[in-house]
Amino acid sequence: MTERAIPCSDAVKQLWDYLDKVLSPEDQALVEGHLAFCRRCCGELEFAKELRSFLASNVVDEIPADVKERLERFMEEL
């Protein structure tokens, strides 16, 4: 049986659910399959992990400029 491939847009839309481990086993496998070959989406996943860690840290400082810039680009692409 061959596994379906999903486009970047679908993988990115599911990244937060993937991180929260709330995807169905099938969807999780599809996202992991996509991440296995897509460097861009791996970068988005790493960014999401960094953002989640930052938000959970209760830091009062402002978001670093480079993180803010990446967040703005990410939001524009949704």
C-alpha positions in Angstrom: 0.0 0.0 0.0 1.4 3.4 -0.9 1.0 6.4 1.4 -0.7 9.5 0.2 1.4 12.6 -0.1 0.0 15.9 1.3 0.9 19.4 0.1 2.7 21.9 2.3 -0.5 23.9 2.9 -2.1 20.8 4.5 0.9 19.9 6.5 1.3 23.5 7.8 -2.4 23.7 8.8 -2.0 20.6 10.9 1.3 21.4 12.6 -0.3 22.7 15.9 -2.5 19.7 16.1 0.5 17.5 15.3 2.5 19.1 18.2 -0.5 18.7 20.5 -0.7 15.0 19.5 -4.4 15.3 18.7 -4.3 14.1 15.0 -5.7 10.8 14.0 -3.1 8.1 13.5 -3.6 8.4 9.7 -3.2 12.2 9.7 -0.2 12.0 11.9 1.4 9.6 9.5 0.7 11.9 6.6 2.2 14.9 8.3 5.3 12.8 9.4 5.6 11.5 5.8 5.6 15.1 4.5 8.1 16.3 7.1 10.4 13.4 6.1 11.1 15.1 2.8 10.1 18.8 3.1 12.7 21.1 4.5 10.5 24.1 4.4 7.8 22.5 6.6 10.5 21.1 9.0 11.5 24.8 9.4 7.9 25.7 10.1 7.7 22.9 12.7 10.8 24.1 14.4 9.5 27.6 14.4 6.2 26.4 15.9 8.1 24.6 18.6 10.2 27.7 19.4 7.1 29.9 19.5 5.2 27.4 21.8 8.2 27.3 24.1 8.5 31.0 24.2 4.8 31.5 24.9 4.9 28.9 27.7 7.9 30.5 29.4 5.9 33.4 30.8 8.6 35.8 29.7 7.6 39.4 29.9 10.2 40.6 27.4 9.1 41.5 23.9 9.3 38.9 21.1 12.7 39.0 19.5 12.7 40.8 16.1 13.6 37.7 14.1 10.9 35.6 15.7 8.3 38.3 15.2 9.3 38.6 11.6 9.0 34.8 11.0 5.7 34.8 12.8 4.3 37.6 10.6 5.5 35.8 7.5 3.9 32.5 8.7 0.6 34.3 9.4 0.6 35.9 6.0 1.0 32.5 4.3 -2.0 31.0 6.1 
